[in-house]
Amino acid sequence: MVRASKTVIQCQERQANLNSILIKHYFDWGKRIGITKLLKS
């Protein structure tokens, strides 16, 4: 039981890390697009 719950926690942590990485990428991407739009206008 302990081993199983440990694995679940590790999976959740990995998912959280992936989510934060994705959010960071979207943020950088959005900033880049915003800057290029500002430069074009």
LUMTORTI-296710 format. One line per 10 residues: number of its first residue (from 1); their letters; for each residue x, y, z of N, C-alpha, C. Coordinates in Angstrom, 1 decimal. Layout:
<sites>
NUM	A	X,Y,Z,X,Y,Z,X,Y,Z | ...;
</sites>
This chain:
<sites>
1	MVRASKTVIQ	0.8,-1.2,0.0,0.0,0.0,0.0,0.9,1.3,0.0 | 1.9,1.3,0.8,2.7,2.4,0.9,3.4,2.7,-0.4 | 3.9,1.6,-1.0,4.6,1.8,-2.3,3.7,2.4,-3.4 | 2.5,1.9,-3.4,1.5,2.3,-4.4,1.2,3.8,-4.2 | 1.0,4.2,-2.9,0.7,5.7,-2.7,1.9,6.5,-3.1 | 3.1,6.0,-2.8,4.3,6.8,-3.2,4.3,7.0,-4.7 | 4.0,6.0,-5.4,4.0,6.1,-6.9,3.0,7.1,-7.3 | 1.8,7.1,-6.7,0.8,8.1,-7.1,1.3,9.5,-6.8 | 1.9,9.7,-5.7,2.4,11.0,-5.4,3.5,11.4,-6.4 | 4.3,10.5,-6.8,5.4,10.9,-7.7,4.7,11.2,-9.1;
11	CQERQANLNS	3.7,10.5,-9.5,3.0,10.8,-10.7,2.4,12.2,-10.7 | 1.8,12.5,-9.5,1.1,13.8,-9.4,2.2,14.9,-9.4 | 3.3,14.7,-8.8,4.4,15.7,-8.8,4.9,15.9,-10.2 | 5.1,14.8,-11.0,5.5,14.9,-12.3,4.5,15.7,-13.2 | 3.2,15.4,-13.0,2.2,16.1,-13.7,2.2,17.6,-13.4 | 2.4,17.9,-12.1,2.5,19.3,-11.7,3.7,20.0,-12.4 | 4.8,19.3,-12.4,6.0,19.9,-13.1,5.7,20.1,-14.6 | 5.1,19.2,-15.2,4.7,19.3,-16.6,3.8,20.5,-16.8 | 2.8,20.6,-16.0,1.8,21.7,-16.1,2.5,23.1,-15.9 | 3.4,23.2,-15.0,4.1,24.5,-14.8,5.0,24.8,-16.0;
21	ILIKHYFDWG	5.7,23.8,-16.5,6.5,24.0,-17.7,5.7,24.4,-18.9 | 4.5,23.8,-19.1,3.6,24.2,-20.1,3.1,25.6,-20.0 | 2.7,26.0,-18.7,2.3,27.3,-18.5,3.4,28.3,-18.8 | 4.6,28.0,-18.4,5.7,28.9,-18.6,5.9,29.1,-20.1 | 5.8,27.9,-20.9,6.0,28.0,-22.3,4.9,28.9,-23.0 | 3.7,28.7,-22.5,2.6,29.5,-23.1,2.8,30.9,-22.8 | 3.3,31.2,-21.6,3.5,32.6,-21.2,4.6,33.2,-22.1 | 5.7,32.5,-22.3,6.8,33.0,-23.1,6.3,33.2,-24.6 | 5.5,32.2,-25.0,5.0,32.3,-26.4,4.0,33.5,-26.5 | 3.1,33.7,-25.6,2.2,34.8,-25.6,3.0,36.1,-25.6;
31	KRIGITKLLK	4.0,36.2,-24.8,4.8,37.5,-24.7,5.4,37.7,-26.1 | 6.0,36.7,-26.7,6.7,36.8,-27.9,5.7,37.3,-29.0 | 4.5,36.7,-29.0,3.5,37.1,-30.0,3.0,38.5,-29.8 | 2.9,38.9,-28.5,2.4,40.2,-28.1,3.5,41.2,-28.6 | 4.8,40.9,-28.4,5.8,41.8,-28.8,5.9,42.0,-30.3 | 5.7,40.9,-31.0,5.8,41.0,-32.5,4.6,41.8,-33.0 | 3.4,41.6,-32.4,2.2,42.4,-32.8,2.5,43.9,-32.5 | 3.1,44.2,-31.4,3.3,45.6,-31.1,4.3,46.2,-32.1 | 5.3,45.4,-32.4,6.3,45.9,-33.4,5.7,46.1,-34.8 | 4.8,45.2,-35.1,4.2,45.3,-36.5,3.2,46.5,-36.6;
41	S	2.5,46.8,-35.5,1.5,47.9,-35.5,2.1,49.3,-35.4;
</sites>
